[in-house]
Amino acid sequence: FAVQQYKVLSNNVAADVMPVTFNEKENKVETSNTKWWCSGFFPGTLLYIYEYTKDAEIKAEAEKRLAILEKEKHYTGNHDLGFMMYCSFGNAYRLFGKPEDKATIDTAAASLSTRYRPSIKAIQSWDSSKNFKCPVIIDNMMNLELLSWASDNGADPKFKEIAITHANTTIKNHFRPDYSSYHVLDYDLTTGEVLRKVTWQGAADSSAWSRGQGWGLYGYTMMYRFTKDKNYLLQAKNIAKFILNNPNLPADKIPYWDFDAPNIPNALRDASAGALIASALLELGQYSNKKEKKEYVAVAETIIQSLASDKYRAKLGENGGFLLMHSVGALPFKSEVDVPLTYADYYFLEALLRYKKWYL
């Protein structure tokens, strides 16, 4: 289904841009330049489809999209290089082993490392603005994969040291006693102290924005993979506990856009958070005892089945060519609300591949 559907999507997207979402009213795919934080997900998804099917057309499309993205290895405008360059070129190098793709990854890791701020022991996510002095967001955990992988594969060891320091700072400052996470921490760059703990995309400063919880779960599971540091494994398991035991997690395990959304049970769901959590749980199951593994995999199975059902998965040729419907980007800004999103598709296919490789 993904092969056919992504050929539809490819035809809907001009050669020099990347897809973002589908605007149903205008019946068109909305696109972005390659600097947009989601630019790596389309080629990454094409590569996951190719890995499963070996479809030559899909591979050719992935290569075309990688070619327009490659220049962003020098980008230092925010922390999203991991999403942009590792979900794309990381998968390409894993599948094809081209030295030039590895060089791209190494350069991107060096670019990302320029955003490390020693005074706060973390990577600054966004530049300072009227809203924030030095913001660090939970999403940043995902970009540590680029740094860790690059160091482990011959690049500067300091990249991984930065990733570890950032992960430790995030454990210390970003989480509440119940292991839910704040979205944004604003730091004072001079003193290193946390000025505020707030949200940008969640329902409230004190709420648990669902995709943010997924970023944390995935991020610490992945950091355990690279370091075998038991603190990271424990952190991931505690985040999993918060998510899986949450009274507001629906029966089909696709979270509301925020675990504390004001109008539950009528709040919108976020398929992207569900896909991300499923993929993370499948990896966490690899590092867990039998009882925990059984629970994590069972929830991941439920999520995958829910996402593959008519309730969340588009019909062939519809939805602009995206696989999943019903994701939420930033509801407080009325941006990307109840629409398909590239990263929802990416983590859905990643979860399916992980399930097939590890559990079937």
C-alpha positions, -999 to +999 in steps of 0.1 A: +000+000+000+028+024+009+046+018-024+015+028-044+005+056-021+040+072-020+041+071-058+009+093-057+026+116-031+058+119-052+037+130-082+020+156-061+053+172-050+076+193-072+112+181-076+128+209-056+107+208-024+095+183+003+059+174+013+046+186+047+009+179+048-023+177+027-047+206+025-081+190+020-100+222+013-076+232-015-070+196-025-032+201-026-001+189-009+016+216+011+054+216+008+085+231+023+120+239+014+148+216+025+156+238+056+122+229+072+127+205+102+107+177+085+126+177+053+144+144+060+112+123+066+101+120+030+133+105+017+136+085+049+101+070+044+109+062+008+140+044+020+119+023+045+095+015+017+124+004-006+139-017+022+107-036+024+098-039-013+131-033-033+109-012-057+134+005-081+111+035-087+109+042-050+147+040-047+151+065-076+127+089-060+145+086-027+179+094-044+164+125-061+151+138-028+184+131-010+202+150-037+182+182-030+186+177+008+223+171+009+233+208+011+216+211+045+245+193+061+259+228+068+227+241+084+231+255+119+199+274+123+183+251+149+187+216+165+168+196+139+198+183+119+191+148+133+156+147+119+167+162+086+199+144+079+199+112+100+164+100+091+174+104+055+211+099+050+214+076+080+190+052+064+206+056+030+241+048+044+226+018+064+211+004+032+237+013+005+269+020+024+280+049+001+310+068+016+296+101+004+265+096+025+286+089+056+306+121+049+272+140+048+262+125+081+296+135+097+294+170+084+258+173+097+269+161+131+296+188+132+270+214+122+247+203+150+275+203+176+279+241+171+246+245+189+260+230+221+262+256+250+286+246+277+271+270+302+238+251+302+253+217+294+228+213+265+222+220+229+202+251+222+171+241+202+160+275+187+177+308+185+168+334+211+137+355+203+111+377+220+096+345+235+128+327+248+163+335+258+178+300+253+151+274+246+157+236+249+129+214+238+122+177+246+122+170+208+160+176+209+165+141+224+158+127+189+187+146+173+212+130+196+211+099+174+230+118+147+258+128+171+261+094+188+262+075+155+287+098+139+311+094+169+307+056+170+315+054+133+348+073+132+338+110+135+349+133+164+343+116+198+331+150+212+298+146+193+288+117+214+300+134+246+277+163+237+248+139+232+254+123+266+258+156+284+226+169+268+207+137+277+219+140+314+209+176+316+174+168+302+169+140+328+178+165+355+156+194+344+129+184+319+109+158+338+083+160+365+081+135+394+056+113+374+081+112+344+060+133+322+080+160+304+078+197+300+080+208+263+103+239+265+129+249+291+142+284+289+178+288+302+199+317+312+230+314+291+251+333+316+243+314+348+230+282+333+199+283+354+164+273+342+143+304+339+110+289+329+094+255+321+066+260+296+049+246+265+049+258+229+027+231+213+010+215+243-023+224+260-007+241+290+027+246+306+019+219+331+004+195+306+019+164+290+020+171+253+017+136+237+043+138+210+067+153+235+063+122+257+070+101+226+102+121+218+114+114+254+106+077+253+122+072+219+152+094+228+162+076+260+156+042+245+180+052+216+206+067+240+206+034+259+213+017+226+244+038+221+257+039+257+243+010+276+239+035+305+212+020+328+200+054+338+188+059+302+170+026+302+154+033+335+143+067+323+128+052+291+109+026+312+096+053+336+084+074+306+067+042+292+050+037+325+036+072+325+023+068+289+009+032+292-007+037+326-022+071+319-059+071+325-063+093+294-047+068+270-076+056+248-084+019+243-069+019+207-037+034+222-036+064+198-031+093+222-051+125+224-029+153+211-022+162+248-027+138+277-043+167+295-062+182+266-092+201+280-120+184+260-111+146+265-128+123+253-137+146+224-101+159+219-083+153+187-060+123+185-024+124+173-015+095+150+021+108+148+025+104+186+010+069+183+034+059+156+064+073+174+055+056+207+049+023+189+084+024+173+100+033+206+082+006+225+094-020+200+130-010+206+125-008+244+112-043+243+146-055+230+162-043+263+136-055+287+127-086+307+100-110+295+071-094+314+080-058+303+087-068+268+053-085+265+035-054+277+055-030+254+050-052+223+013-057+230+007-020+231+028-014+200+008-041+182-025-024+192-011+010+179+000-005+146-033-023+141-052+009+150-031+030+126-036+004+098-074+005+102-098+026+082-100+050+111-065+063+106-051+049+073-061+067+041-076+050+011-054+044-019-051+076-040-066+098-013-051+120+014-027+136-011-006+103-011+001+103+027-005+070+045-020+082+078-047+107+087-054+125+120-021+139+132-018+172+151+012+195+146+007+226+168-029+230+179-024+262+200-013+279+167-040+262+147-012+248+126-014+213+110-045+203+130-061+169+122-041+163+090-015+139+076+021+146+085+053+132+071+068+121+104+036+101+113+042+080+081+079+077+088+076+063+124+046+042+113+067+024+087+097+023+110+075+005+136+062-019+110+097-028+099+109-032+135+080-054+143+087-076+112+124-078+119+123-084+157+090-100+166+077-120+136 
